[in-house]
């Protein structure tokens, strides 16, 4: 198990500064987290500057636990052992998924459009989409992909999870498992790596569950990159369904001070959202395309 901010990504060096360069924490960079909501947690105190519900009156709290974990990976700022990638960034929590982690595509689209409309008000530069649905049509006709493209066109970096459909239950490898909106060429689609619990990238491998491309219908080469996603420790939402179902995954603390272990491309996408926040603080004029290229070109093969 690893914290999102371990040495695998080099984020710790970016934050502390290296080779005479100043340190960056993502300060001033807003990330819209479209997910199950974000609960109050000590690690995210002061980091969530706004919260909006798109699920029809359920509220903005995180009954599931997924969104809180994702938010902690991006911007947790409490225990250094479990620090987020960009602890200086701020989050806008847009709840579009319900207590069981599922939701309506129309709610996700509404959240994306809200982020576009309010990007200047909250300093939003990034949208994190640790979610997706199966690909049923070309990205050109897919309403969710069209919404993500509107966000990119508006100057927002859209980061999407590749999906966890890299193999079947019996271990058979699955191709073309990338979900929507990860099949959209202009978004940064993130697969998960397994760091084997070490800070050395030399032993890293692609997680077997991580979805692979090319995409259905369009044959787009995806994912764009991978990031640590296996056994990542981050903030736990007190009283949430995932904590209740898997209490053995609580690694430290209790209540609103607890830390929980999860795996998936959702976690990997959050790591990249944090990395993008660090990059944008250092070079705020970068376009979404330039951010994507910078992250890809500086990644290891």
C-alpha positions in Angstrom: 0.0 0.0 0.0 1.2 3.5 -0.8 0.1 7.1 -0.3 -0.7 8.9 -3.5 2.2 11.2 -2.8 4.9 8.6 -2.5 8.1 8.9 -4.4 6.8 6.9 -7.4 5.5 10.0 -9.1 8.2 12.5 -8.1 5.5 14.8 -6.7 7.4 15.0 -3.4 10.4 16.5 -5.2 8.2 19.0 -7.1 6.7 20.2 -3.9 10.0 20.6 -2.1 11.9 22.0 -5.0 14.8 20.5 -6.8 17.9 21.6 -8.7 17.4 25.2 -7.6 13.7 25.3 -8.7 11.1 26.5 -6.3 8.6 24.1 -4.9 5.0 23.9 -6.2 1.9 22.6 -4.4 -0.9 23.4 -6.9 -1.8 26.6 -5.1 -4.4 28.7 -6.9 -5.4 25.8 -9.1 -9.1 24.6 -8.8 -10.1 21.0 -9.5 -13.7 20.1 -10.0 -14.2 16.6 -8.6 -17.3 15.1 -10.2 -18.1 12.0 -8.0 -20.1 10.8 -5.1 -19.5 14.0 -3.1 -16.8 14.8 -0.5 -17.4 14.4 3.3 -15.8 16.5 6.0 -12.4 15.1 6.8 -9.5 16.7 8.6 -7.2 16.1 5.6 -9.5 18.2 3.4 -10.3 21.0 5.8 -10.1 24.2 3.9 -9.5 22.5 0.6 -13.1 22.2 -0.6 -14.3 25.7 -1.5 -17.7 24.8 -2.8 -20.0 21.8 -3.2 -23.0 21.3 -5.4 -25.5 18.4 -5.7 -26.7 17.2 -9.1 -28.4 14.0 -7.9 -31.8 15.4 -7.1 -31.7 16.6 -3.5 -29.5 14.0 -1.8 -27.1 16.6 -0.6 -23.4 17.1 -1.1 -22.1 14.6 1.6 -20.4 11.5 0.5 -22.4 8.4 1.5 -20.4 6.1 -0.7 -16.8 7.1 0.1 -15.3 7.1 -3.4 -15.3 10.9 -3.9 -13.7 11.7 -0.5 -10.9 9.2 -1.3 -10.4 10.8 -4.8 -10.4 14.3 -3.3 -7.8 13.3 -0.7 -5.5 11.9 -3.4 -5.6 15.2 -5.2 -5.3 17.7 -2.4 -5.1 16.2 1.1 -3.2 18.5 3.4 -2.9 17.0 6.9 -0.8 13.9 7.7 2.4 14.1 5.6 2.4 10.3 5.3 -0.8 10.5 3.4 -0.5 13.9 1.7 -2.2 14.5 -1.6 -0.3 15.1 -4.8 -1.2 18.8 -4.8 -2.0 19.9 -1.2 -2.1 23.5 -2.2 -4.9 23.0 -4.8 -8.5 23.7 -4.0 -11.5 21.5 -4.8 -15.0 22.1 -6.0 -17.1 19.0 -5.2 -19.8 18.3 -7.7 -21.9 15.3 -6.6 -23.3 13.4 -9.6 -23.3 9.8 -8.2 -25.4 8.2 -5.6 -24.7 6.2 -2.4 -24.0 3.0 -4.4 -21.5 4.8 -6.7 -23.8 4.8 -9.7 -25.6 7.7 -11.3 -27.2 9.2 -14.4 -25.1 10.4 -17.3 -27.3 13.4 -17.5 -26.2 14.4 -14.0 -22.6 14.1 -14.9 -23.1 16.2 -18.0 -24.9 18.8 -15.9 -21.9 18.9 -13.5 -19.5 19.3 -16.4 -21.5 22.2 -17.8 -21.7 23.8 -14.3 -17.9 23.6 -14.0 -17.5 25.2 -17.4 -19.9 28.1 -16.5 -18.2 28.6 -13.1 -14.6 28.1 -14.0 -13.6 31.7 -13.5 -15.5 32.1 -10.3 -13.7 29.2 -8.6 -10.4 29.3 -10.5 -11.1 25.9 -12.0 -8.5 24.5 -14.4 -9.1 20.8 -14.1 -12.1 18.4 -14.1 -11.5 15.0 -12.5 -13.8 12.2 -13.8 -13.0 9.1 -11.9 -16.1 7.5 -13.5 -17.4 6.3 -16.8 -19.9 4.1 -18.7 -19.5 1.5 -21.4 -18.8 2.8 -24.9 -22.0 2.3 -27.0 -21.1 4.6 -30.0 -18.4 6.8 -31.4 -17.1 9.6 -29.2 -18.5 12.0 -31.8 -22.1 11.0 -31.0 -21.7 10.3 -27.3 -23.3 13.0 -25.2 -20.9 12.5 -22.3 -17.9 12.8 -24.6 -19.4 15.9 -26.2 -19.7 17.5 -22.7 -16.1 16.7 -21.9 -15.1 18.2 -25.3 -17.0 21.4 -24.4 -14.9 21.6 -21.2 -11.6 21.1 -23.1 -12.7 23.7 -25.6 -13.3 26.1 -22.7 -9.7 25.6 -21.5 -10.3 23.0 -18.8 -8.0 20.0 -18.5 -10.3 16.9 -18.3 -8.8 13.8 -16.7 -10.8 10.5 -16.9 -10.3 7.1 -15.5 -9.6 4.4 -18.1 -11.9 1.9 -16.3 -11.3 -1.3 -14.4 -12.1 -3.8 -17.2 -8.7 -5.1 -18.1 -9.6 -8.7 -17.4 -12.6 -11.0 -16.8 -13.4 -12.7 -13.5 -11.4 -15.8 -14.6 -8.4 -13.6 -15.4 -8.8 -13.5 -19.2 -7.4 -10.4 -20.7 -9.9 -7.9 -22.2 -9.1 -5.5 -25.0 -11.0 -2.4 -26.0 -12.2 -1.9 -22.4 -11.8 1.9 -22.2 -15.0 3.5 -21.0 -16.6 6.8 -21.9 -15.5 9.6 -21.7 -12.0 8.1 -21.6 -12.4 7.3 -25.3 -12.4 11.0 -26.2 -9.0 11.9 -27.8 -8.7 15.3 -26.1 -9.1 14.1 -22.5 -6.2 12.6 -20.5 -7.2 9.0 -20.0 -5.4 7.3 -17.1 -4.7 3.7 -16.5 -3.5 2.2 -13.2 0.0 1.0 -12.4 1.0 -1.3 -9.5 4.0 0.1 -7.7 4.6 -3.1 -5.8 4.7 -1.0 -2.7 8.1 0.5 -3.5 9.3 4.0 -4.5 11.4 2.6 -7.3 9.7 2.8 -10.7 11.8 0.0 -12.1 9.5 -2.6 -10.6 6.2 -1.0 -11.6 3.8 -2.9 -13.8 0.4 -2.1 -15.3 -2.4 -3.3 -13.0 -4.1 -6.3 -14.5 -7.6 -4.8 -14.0 -6.7 -1.5 -15.8 -8.6 -1.1 -19.1 -6.7 -1.1 -22.3 -7.4 0.1 -25.8 -7.8 0.8 -28.6 -11.2 2.2 -28.1 -14.4 0.7 -29.5 -15.7 2.1 -32.7 -13.0 4.8 -33.2 -9.8 2.8 -32.5 -8.2 5.6 -30.5 -5.0 4.6 -28.8 -5.7 4.8 -25.0 -4.9 5.2 -22.2 -2.7 8.2 -22.5 -0.6 7.3 -19.5 -0.7 5.4 -16.3 -0.2 6.4 -12.6 -0.2 4.6 -9.3 -3.6 3.2 -8.6 -3.1 0.0 -6.6 -3.7 0.0 -2.9 -3.6 3.8 -2.6 -4.2 5.2 0.9 -6.3 8.4 1.2 -9.1 10.0 3.2 -12.0 7.8 4.4 -15.5 9.2 4.5 -16.8 8.5 8.0 -20.0 6.3 7.9 -19.7 5.7 4.1 -20.8 2.4 2.5 -17.3 1.4 1.4 -15.9 1.8 4.9 -18.7 -0.2 6.3 -18.3 -2.9 3.7 -14.5 -3.1 4.0 -13.5 -2.1 7.5 -10.2 -4.0 7.2 -9.1 -1.4 4.6 -9.0 1.4 7.2 -5.2 1.8 7.5 -5.0 4.5 10.2 -7.1 6.8 12.4 -10.9 6.8 12.9 -13.9 8.9 12.2 -13.1 12.0 10.2 -9.4 11.3 10.7 -9.4 7.8 9.1 -7.4 6.8 6.1 -8.6 4.0 3.8 -7.0 1.9 1.1 -8.6 1.6 -2.4 -7.5 0.5 -5.8 -8.5 1.4 -9.4 -8.1 3.7 -12.3 -10.2 6.2 -10.3 -7.3 6.6 -7.9 -4.8 6.8 -10.8 -6.8 9.6 -12.4 -6.8 11.5 -9.2 -3.0 11.2 -9.0 -2.8 12.8 -12.5 -5.2 15.5 -11.6 -2.9 16.4 -8.8 0.1 16.3 -11.1 -1.7 18.6 -13.6 -2.4 21.1 -10.7 1.4 21.2 -9.9 2.2 21.7 -13.5 -0.4 24.5 -14.0 0.8 26.4 -10.9 4.3 26.3 -12.4 3.2 27.2 -15.9 -0.4 28.6 -15.8 -0.5 29.6 -19.4 -0.5 25.9 -20.6 -3.5 24.8 -22.7 -5.2 21.4 -22.0 -3.3 19.9 -25.0 0.0 21.2 -23.7 -0.7 19.8 -20.2 -1.4 16.4 -21.8 1.7 16.5 -23.9 3.9 17.6 -20.9 2.6 14.8 -18.7 3.1 12.2 -21.4 6.5 13.3 -22.6 7.9 13.4 -19.0 6.5 10.0 -18.1 8.6 6.8 -18.1 8.0 4.1 -20.6 
